Amino acid sequence: LEKTKSKAEELKNVFNNYSDVKKVLDDCTVGTEKWRKKLQESNDVILEILDKYPELKNIEGAWGKNSNGELWIDEDAFNQVEDIYSQREEALRYAVDY
């Protein structure tokens, strides 16, 4: 139960981190050295997220790559995965109670 709960909370933190990295990338001028560095950083974050939360890979349209080579993840997909963890937590809590 505790592991599931921490995964749901962790997912919120991961999304906030992704949003911060994405904002910095979006503020860079495409093609500059700074942009390339932030693009790599952003893509590394996405790959780490997809590795850690494989459920995202199974949601159609949850992630992709744009024409500049930037990987992205849809916020709705994060919400769906968060719901999955919340449902697991609720099911485990119910099972523990009975």
ZAMARGU-4260 file (C-alpha; in steps of 0.2 Angstrom, whole numbers, plus 5000, padded with zeros to 4 digits):
<rodrens>
0) 5000/5000/5000 | 5014/5012/5005 | 5023/5008/4989 | 5008/5012/4978 | 5004/5028/4987
5) 5022/5034/4985 | 5022/5030/4967 | 5006/5041/4965 | 5015/5055/4974 | 5031/5053/4965
10) 5022/5054/4948 | 5016/5071/4953 | 5033/5077/4957 | 5040/5069/4941 | 5027/5079/4931
15) 5031/5095/4939 | 5050/5092/4936 | 5045/5088/4917 | 5035/5104/4916 | 5050/5114/4923
20) 5062/5107/4911 | 5050/5109/4897 | 5047/5128/4901 | 5066/5131/4901 | 5067/5122/4884
25) 5053/5132/4877 | 5061/5148/4882 | 5077/5144/4872 | 5080/5149/4854 | 5078/5133/4843
30) 5095/5128/4836 | 5106/5137/4848 | 5119/5127/4859 | 5108/5131/4874 | 5093/5124/4866
35) 5102/5108/4860 | 5108/5105/4878 | 5091/5108/4885 | 5083/5097/4872 | 5095/5083/4877
40) 5090/5086/4895 | 5072/5086/4892 | 5073/5070/4881 | 5082/5062/4895 | 5069/5066/4907
45) 5055/5059/4895 | 5065/5043/4893 | 5067/5041/4911 | 5049/5044/4914 | 5044/5031/4901
50) 5056/5018/4909 | 5049/5021/4926 | 5031/5022/4922 | 5028/5009/4908 | 5009/5012/4909
55) 5012/5028/4899 | 5018/5018/4884 | 5001/5009/4883 | 4991/5025/4882 | 4988/5030/4864
60) 4994/5048/4860 | 5002/5049/4877 | 5019/5053/4871 | 5029/5057/4855 | 5042/5066/4846
65) 5040/5083/4837 | 5049/5089/4821 | 5063/5097/4831 | 5067/5080/4839 | 5059/5085/4856
70) 5050/5071/4865 | 5034/5075/4874 | 5022/5068/4886 | 5004/5073/4887 | 4997/5080/4903
75) 4981/5069/4901 | 4992/5054/4901 | 5000/5058/4917 | 4983/5060/4924 | 4977/5043/4918
80) 4993/5035/4926 | 4990/5044/4942 | 4972/5037/4942 | 4979/5020/4939 | 4990/5022/4955
85) 4976/5029/4965 | 4964/5015/4960 | 4978/5002/4965 | 4980/5011/4982 | 4961/5011/4985
90) 4960/4992/4980 | 4974/4988/4992 | 4967/4998/5006 | 4950/4989/5003 | 4959/4972/5003
95) 4969/4976/5019 | 4952/4981/5028 | 4945/4964/5024
</rodrens>
